[in-house]
Each structure stands twice: as C-alpha cells, then as structure tokens.
Amino acid sequence: MNSTQPQSYSYQDLVKRLYDLEALAVPPQLGEKAGCFSSFDRSSSYNAETGLYENWGANDDGGGFIRKEGDSIIAMELDGPGVIWRVWSALPEEGHIRIFIDHSDTPVIDQPFRDYFEKFNQEGPPANFPNLSPTLSRGRNCFIPIPFQQHCKVLLDKGWGAYYHITYTVFPAGSILPSFDGSFDKESAIALAEADRVLQRRGTYSLMKEEGLSDETVTVTVPAGDKAVLLDKQGAGAISMIRIRTDLGRKSEEQQRVLARQLTLSMKWDHETDPSVWAPLGDFFGSAPGIKPYRSLPLGMNEHEMYSNWYMPFSEGARIEIENEGTEACEITAEIRFTSLPKSHAENLLRFHAKWHRDEYLDLDVKRYEEEGDRWPDWPLLLAKGRGRFCGVHLHVNNTWEKPAEEAETWWYGKWDRKTIDWWWGEGDEKFFVDGESFPSTFGTGSEDYIGYAWAAEPPFPMFDSAYANQPFIEPDANGHTSVSRFHIGDNIPFMSSFEGFMEKYKGNHWGPGNCCLYAATVYWYQERGTSDAYKPVALNERLNHLKLGDEGN
C-alpha cells in the first residue's frame, strides 16, 4: 500500500476510492495532488511584489473561468494522470458541458450541463444513482469518476447556467489510469451500482463486516468531573468502527445540548503525550447542538447511538477516553471494532486526527484576518504541518439576530436584495493552501456550495443527509443553530509539507445589537506517525458559550 512504484488502476479501482476509508491512511506520494476548479470571483488575487492579497473578499462567484474559447468558457484544464471526482452546480442549464480527454479534438461528453447530473451513459431514462448523484437542497452533485491519462479540459458553452465546482486528484507521474472514452462498459456500470449501494448502506453494521475483525464492548460510568477509559489496546492494529450508546437522545433538548458539549472524547496513538483526537462528544460524531440524527459514510447518529467508521491505525497502542465535565455521572456503552496489523505495516500508515476549535488562529498574524486586513474574511479551519490528508469538517454555526419590525413582502425575511435583514452566514468561500501555495488550489464559491447544496440564503431551509455532505439541523427560519458537514473520501486533499484550510466568514462574532455569528469546527485529517498537531483542548465555558444566543455568546 505504501509502494513508491507507479501503480496501474482499473476503473473499478477508482470507484472503490469513493468508499475506501482505509486508503485515507496511506501516505501521499510525490506528485499526488488534489484541488478544485470553480467559478470563484477572479478579482481576488495575490500580489507577489507586496506579498498581500487583493480583493480577497470579492463575492461575484457565479461565472468565473480560466479563459474563453469562442463563446464557451474553460472551467478546468489539467495535465494527468488524474480523475474528476465531483462536479457540482447551483444552476445547471441547457448550455452544454464538453469534456475533452488526452488532447482529443472530439469531446467524450457533449450534453446539456443539466443532463450531466440527470443522465447516465447516453441512455434515455434519467440516471438512477441517488447516492452518487444526489440533489441536496437545490445543489446538484455528481460523484461519478471521470479518469484521464494525459490531459483533461472542461468547457461550458453559452447558457450553461451559474456556479460550478470540479474537484480532482492528480496521481504521481507514471501512474496508469483508464482514460474515459465517453461510455461505461458493463463492468464499470456494475461497479458504480455497487458503490451506490455501499453509500446507501452507510452507517449499518453490514458495511463493516469483514474477516479478521474483532469487536470489544465496554460499558462505563463516567463520574462528574472525571474520566473513563473506553479502550486501552497494546500492539499494532487499526480501529475501523466506534459505536457509542448513551441516553442523551432521551434527554430534553436543552440537556442534550449541554451534555453533548460537557462530555469530550480523546484518542491517543502509540503512547503519545497529547491526544491526536479531542472534541466534544456530539461534535466529533458530526452534529450540534445536541443529538441531530443523520447518516454519512464516516460518521452519523440517531437518538440511540453515534457511529464512526474512520480508519484509525496504530503501531504500539491505542487509548480512548471519555471525560465528563458535567455535574452528573453518565453511563456510556462503546463497541469498538479493530483488526491486528503487522507492526511494520502500521508504522508506515498515517495517524487519524480530529480537533474541535473556535476562532483558533494558532501562529497566524491575526491582524491580517481582521476586517481591515488583506486576508479578511478568511477564518481558519485547519492549520497542519508535515505529510497527510485533509478529509473534511463538521461546522456548527450559531447565527442569531433580532427579528426586524418591518414586515417582508415575501415569506420569512424577503428575497434577494429585498430582505428586511441581511442575515445569511454562508457566502464564505473555502480556500485550501497546500504545501506553501501562495494562491489556493481550492477556491470555492460559498460555504453552502462547498457542502454541496445551493441558494440557502433563500427559504425553505431543509435538513438533509448523504454520504459526503449533511445538514442535520437548521432552524425553520434559519435564525439560530446550523449544523453542516462535508467529508472528502475519494477527493481527499493530500499534502506533503503543510495544509492551511480556511472558510470565509463575512459576519463578525457580533454583527449588531443582539446579533451573533459564531463558528465552531471539528476538523478531520491524517498526518504522519510520530508528529503532533498544535490544537489543544478547549475549556468548558468556551464550549458552552458557543451554544448561547445573541450577546450572551462570546
């Protein structure tokens, strides 16, 4: 798995990457890169002479492109070998998408952009992959891989619509990939059908049953103000599932919210001093505030239990603890599935990390990120050093405001530029700087677009879940708490020396009398064995303050 020799991949191999959580622990190799082409506002730029960023908060993100070719725009152009993992759009219309592979003059795909999300293999009926091509609250997503060996160019013809993302991976030089020829053979179509079923079964035990795995179940009572050990395993192996059962789901809403933040989960690998995983219990499992049922591929929960399917290797031991900073004892049952590994193999795998934080800038120059600074409105999701893979984030947004006295002309607070209050938190673009890039190789078009939905500043405000993107909670009028997540599995982002991930945050923590916009992130990534991250546990009062409304929060 850790070979530096060039590898050859079948299409079936690439499809498996969509749900192969073990592959996330394999260290990236030289030349392996990932990113996103999008329609972001091209007036945002980096001035190499001054070292400053200009128009960094520009927000005309619906129609940016690399360059024009006739009446068409070039949305993506990239040398291979590589794979397109995800295409997203907020408004795909009848203008064609044309995809050219390996410098051919004839496109392998030439169809209305809307049909890209609705048709499969040039067949008449609509596509039938609800998990590979989900529509999430008006956002159109397609996770059907498009591989290429030498080169890929994507054109969008006049009338294509507005807003696009195209996420990709470039494989190390010498890798052999099957260049897509415009149609899926029988074996490829079956592989996609099987993948769609795997994603549909997300969160079930059947997904994880394999030979060589063993389960360990423990029930502990965690006293108030104390800790309890859920697992203390010696030797080499890997955890592939954790299921936590508590009675939190039977508590009142207010009790749930507080208890899920008072209980924290920590994990240490190989006798390390500081944990690689630390987060409030509910946030680690991808939902806040309290227990908000949803199912994704790596994480999920319902009123009875929470599950994690992240793959967590260790070579000398693993220790998992629960801490209770509340005032009452709590009983927890944990089922942990693991397999033994040869120590020589486990030593070469990356270690799983997950940390919860609020407004943590670490060693960044904070002044540059304030409203008058050149890096505003960037808000740091993850700052990591060394070699690893970024795999996603759960974001808890507490955005509350005083309801305006003025009555809107349409439901809730009005539409477009005729709102009685400019309340929306999610205009912010994701920006991922890999290995010291001066300009990010991932530059998005809005927080909701990064997750995979669209037009969320306009009602209605639904909840949804899917394999990779989820909104398990939002208030009916969006005034209050929002819980969203986006997980990168096939389209994880490898880094060799550093990763700096940001999400733009246009609203300040306090943006008017009684109004607040607070972010809390739980970030999931892998990094090399024997290295640590800079994130420290967060005090209970700060965790609970994030739950408060308006001027009560800080």
N, C-alpha and C positions, 0 to 999 in steps of 0.2 A: 504493500500500500504506500510505502514511503520511497519507492524507487525513483531515482532521478532520470531513468531511461525514458525516452519518448514513448508514449503509450498510444495504442490504437483503440478507438471507441466505435462501437456499433450504435445505431440509433436507439436500440433498446437500452444500451448502457447509459445514454444521455437521459432518457426518460426516467430511469431509475434514480437519477440525481434529484429529481423532483421530490422524492420522499426518503432518500437515503440519509438519515441523520448521523450515521456512523462516519460518513465521508467528511463531515464537518470537522472532525478531529484530526484529519490528515493534514500535515503542514503544507502550506502552499509552496510551489516550486518557482524558481526564477523564470520570469516571463508570464506567469499566471496573473491575470488582471481582470477586474470587473468594473462596471460602471453603468451609467445611464445617459442616453441621449434624450433630450426633452425640448419642449417649446419654450424654455425659460426666456425671460427678457434679456436680449443680447446687449442692452446698455449697461448691464452690470459687468465690470471689468476689473482687471488688476493692472496697476501701473508699475512696471518693472523698474522704472527710474526712481520713483519715490518710495516703492515698497508698500504703497497704500492701495486700498480697494475703493473704487469709484462707483457711485450709483448702486451701492451694494444692496439696497432695499427696493430696487426697481421691481414693479409688480405687473407689468404688461406681459403676462406669461402665456398667452393663448396661441401665439403664432410664430415663435422664434424658430430659426433654422440655421443650418450651416451655410448654405448658399442656394441660389436659384439655378435651375436648369430649365430654360424655357419658361413655361407658365407653372412649372412644378417647383416644389422645394425639396432639397435634400435634407431629410430628417436624420439620417445616420449614414456614416461611411467609415468602414473599419477593415483593417487587414486581419486575416485569420492566422491560424485556425481558431474558430470561435463559434459561439452559439448565442442566438437571441433566445432569452428565457421568457421574457414578459413584454407584451405590448398592452398599453393602457391608453384610453382616451375618454375625456369627459363628453365629447360631442362628435363621434364619428358619423360622417355623412356620405353622400354619394360619390364625391371625388375619389378617384382610385388610389389605392396603395400599390406600388410596384416595387418588388424586391428582386434585385439582381445579384446573382451568386457567381463568384470566381471570375469576374470581369466579362461575363457573357453579355451580349447585346440584347438578349431576349430575357424578359423577367420570368422568374419561376412563379411569381404571384402577381396577378394583374386583375384586381377586382375592386368594387366599391369598398372604401375603408370600413363602412358599417358591416359589410359582409365578412370582413376578416374575423369579426367576433361572432358571427352567426352561421357561417357555412364551414363545411369541412370537406377537404379532398375533392373539390369541384363537384360535390354531389348536390342534388336538388333539395332534399329536405333540410331544415335547419340543423346545425350541429347539435350533438347530443352528449356533450361533456360538461355537465353542470358544475363540476369541481375544478376542471382545468380552464374553463371559460366562464367564470362567474360574473354576473352583473351585480354590483354591490352598491345599493342606494344610488343608482344612476351612473355609476362608473363602470365602464366596460373593460374587462380584463381577459387576456388570453395567455395561458402558460404552456402552450404547445411549442416545444423547442424547434427552432429553425437553425440547423448547423451549416457551416461553410468552412471550406479548407483554406482558400487563398484570400478571399475578399468578399465583403457584403456592402451593398448600397441600397438604401431605402428611400424611395421618392413618394411624396404625397402630391397628387395632382390637384389642380384648382377645384375648389368646392369640397375638399376633404373634411372640413369641419374645424374644430378648435381643440387645442390641448392634446399633447401626446407624451408618453414615456416609452422608451425602448431600453430594457435592461439586458445586459450581455455579459459574457465571460470570454476572454481570450485565453487559450490554452498555451502551455510552453511550446516553443519552437520545436518542430519535429513531430508533434502530436498528429495523429491521423484521424480525421473526422469525416463522416459521410456527408458530403455536400448535398443539401436538399435540392431535388430536381423538380419540385412542383407538385408531386403526388406522394401519397403514403402507401407503401405496399402493405400486404396483408399482415406481415409480422409487426410492422411499425404501428399499424392501426390497432392491433390487439394489445400491444404494449401500452398505448395511450388509454385504451379502455380499461386495462388492468390498473393503471396508475389512477384513473378517475375513481375506481372502486376503492383503492387504498386510501385516497384522500377522503372519500365518503365515510369510511370506517374509522376516521381519526378519533382517537380517544378511547377506542374499545380494546379490550384485552386481546382479542383475536389478532390485532395488528402486531402485537409484540411477542406472540408465542413462537419460539424457535428452540431448536435443540441446543443443549449446553447452558441454558439459562436456569437460574435458580432464584427463588423468592425467599425473602426474610420478612416476617411480620412482627411488629413490636407495638405494644400499647403502653403509653407512659402518661403519668400525671405530672404536668409541669406546674410546680407551685408558683404562686405570685412572687415576683422578684427573683426567680431562679431559672435554671436551665435544665434541660433533659437531653440525653443522647439518644438519637434515633438509630444511628449506625456507627460502629467503630470497627472497621474492617482492615485487617492487615494483609499484606501481599499485593499482588498485581491483578487488576481486573478492570471492569467498566460497568457502571450503572447505566441501565437502559430505560428504567421506568421508576418513578416515585409516585405513589398514590397516598394522599393524606386524607384521613377521615376525622371530622370533628362535628360538634353540634352547633357550629356557628350559623349554619343555614336555618336553624330553628329559633335563633335569637331575633329580637326586634331589629329593625333596620338600623337604628342608632347604635345598638350594641354591636351589631356586625361591623359597622364602620370603625368603631373604636378598637374592638378586639383584633380585627384583621391587621391593624397597624401596631397594636401592642405586642403581638406575637411576631417574632422575627426568626428567619431561617438562615443558618450559616453552614457552609461546607468548606472543608479543608482537604487538600490533596497532599499526600506524601509528607505528612508531618510538618507542613508549613506553619509558620507562626501566625500570620494574618490570613483570614479566610479569602478564598477566591470567589465565594458566593456569599453575599449578605443582602437581605431585603426583607421588608415586612412580608408576612406570610401571604396575604391576599395579593399583594403586588407582584411577588415572584411568580405566582401562578397566573398572572396576566389580567387581573381585573381589580378595579377600585371605583368607588369606595364600597367596602363590604363584599358580599358574595353576589356576583353577577354571572349567571350561567352562560357559557359559550363553549364551543369546541373548535380548537385549531389543531394542526398537526403536532406541534411540540408541546402545547400547553392547553389546559382547559379546566373547567369546574362546573359543578352543579350544587344544589343545596346540600348534598350529602358528602361529596368528596372533591378533591382537587388532584389533577394529574400533571406530571411532567414526563415527556418522552425524550428530553435532551440526552445525548450520549455523553457520558462523563467518565473518561479513563483515569486510571491512577496506577502507579507502579510500585509504591511502597505502602499505601494505605489510604483509607477514606474515612472521614469523620463528619457526621451530620448532626447538628444540634438545633434545638428549638429553645428560644429564650422567651420568657413571659414577663413583660414589664407592666402587666396589669395588676389589679388588686384581688383577683380571684384565680384559683387554680383552674387549669384547663386540661382535659383529657384528650389525647391525640393518638390515633392509630395510624401507623405508617407501614405500607407494603413497599418494599424496595426490591427491584429485580436487577440482578447483576450476573455477569459471567466472568470466569477467570481468564486471564490473558498471560502469555509468556512475558516475563518482565522485560526482556529485550525489545519486544514489540511495543509494550505500553510506554516505555521510556521515550519512544520516538513520536508518540502522539501528543497533540495539543491538549491543554487543560481547559475545561469549561469554566467561564467566569460569568457572573451576573451581579450587578450592583444597582441599588436604588439611591438616587440623589435628587436634591433640589438646588438649582442655581449654583452648581459646583463648577467653578472655572479653573480649579487647580492652579497651575502656574501661569495661566494666561494673563495678559495685561488687560485687566477688567475695563479700564477707561476706554479702550478701543471698541468695546462692545456696548457701551452706553450710547444714548440716543445721538450724541454729537460725534461719536467715534466712527472711524471708517469701516469697522466690522459690524456695526449695528445693522440689522436686528438679529444677528446670529446668537443662538442660545446653545450651549454645548451639551450634546447628548453623550458622547464618549470621546475620551482622550486616552489613547493606548499606545504603548511603545513596544517594539520588538516585532516578532512574526506572529501572525494569527489570522483570524477570520471574523468579520463582523456579521452577526446573524439576526439582529433585529432589536426591537424596542417595544415595551409597553409604556404608553404615555397617559398619565392621569392629569386632566386639565380641570382646574376649578375656576370657572369663568362665570362670575355673577355680577349683576348690575341692578340698580334701582329702575323699576319699570317706569317708563315715561308717562306723563299725564296725557300727552297728546295721543289721540286715537288714530291708528294707522288706517290707510284706505283699503288695505288688504289684510288677510289674516295674520296673526302674530304681530310682528313689528314692521310689516311692509316688505316691499321687494326692491331689489336692485338699488338705485340711488334715491329711492323714495321711502327710506326707512325712518322711523321715529327715533331710532338709536342705532349707532354703528357698533353692534355687539360682537361680530364674528371674530373668533380667535385664530382660525385656521388658514390664513393667507400664506403662512410662512413656508418657504421652500426648504427641502432638505439639501444639505451641502456636505459632501464627503470628500475630504482631502486624504489621499493615500500616499504614503511614503514621501512626505515632504512636498507634495504638489503645491505650487503657488496658486493654481486655479483648480477647483474641484472637478474630479472626473465624474462625479454625480452631482447634478444641479437640477433640482426639481421645480415644480410649478405651484406647489401649495401643499399644506400638511395633509389635507383630505386626499389629494391626488397621490401622494406618497403611500398612504394607507391603501388606496385603491377605489375609493368612492368619489363623488363629484357633486358640485353645486350645493354643498352643505350649508352655505350661508342662507339658503332659501328653504323654507319648510316644504314638506314634513321632515321630521327628524327621527329616522328609524334606527332600530338596533339590528345588527346582522352579525353572522359569523361565517368563516370559510377556513380553508386550510392554512392560508398565509396572512389573512387580513380580517380584523374583527372590530366591531364596536358593540361590546356587550352592554353598554349603558350610556344613555343620554337623557336628560330631562325632556319632557314633551315639548317645552318651548325653548330648549337648549340653555336655559338660564340655570346654571348650577354645575354639576359634575358631568364630565365626559370621560369615558374610558375607551381607548383605541390601541390597537397593536398591529404591527407589521413584522413578519418573520421572513428572513432571507434563507432559503434552503438551497435550491439549485442556483439561485442568483446571490449566494453569499458573497461577501466582498473580501478577498484575500489582501493581506498587507505583509510586506517583508520587513519594514522597519518602523512604521508608525501608521496610526489611523486617527484622524480628527473628524468627528461627525457632529454636525450642527443642524438645528432646526430653527428657522427664523421665528422670532417672537415679536410681533409688532406692538402688542399691548404690554404696558408695564405691569408690574405686580399690582399696582394700584393706579387705575386709569380714570378715576373720578370719585366723587363722594359716594361711599358705599359700594364702589365697583372694584373688583379684583380680577386678575388673570394670573393664576399660579400654575406652573408646570412641575410635575414630578415624573422622573423617568426611571424605569427599570430596564437596563441595557444588557443584552446577551451577546457574548462573544467567546472566542477561543484564543488562547495565546500559549507560547512555548512553556514547557515544563521548567520549573525552577525559577520562573520570573513572576513578579508580583505586579499588581496594579496600584494606582495611587488613591483609590477611593476607600474611605473609612466609614464605619457605621455612623448613622445619623441619630442624634438624640431624640428621645420620645416626644418631647414637646414640639420639636420641629415637624415630626411626622404627623402629629395630631393637629398642629396649626394649619396644615395643608387642607384639612377637612373643613375648616371653618369658613364662614361666608363673609363677604364684604370686608369691612375694616377690621373684623375680628381676626382674619388671617394675616400672616406676615411672611 
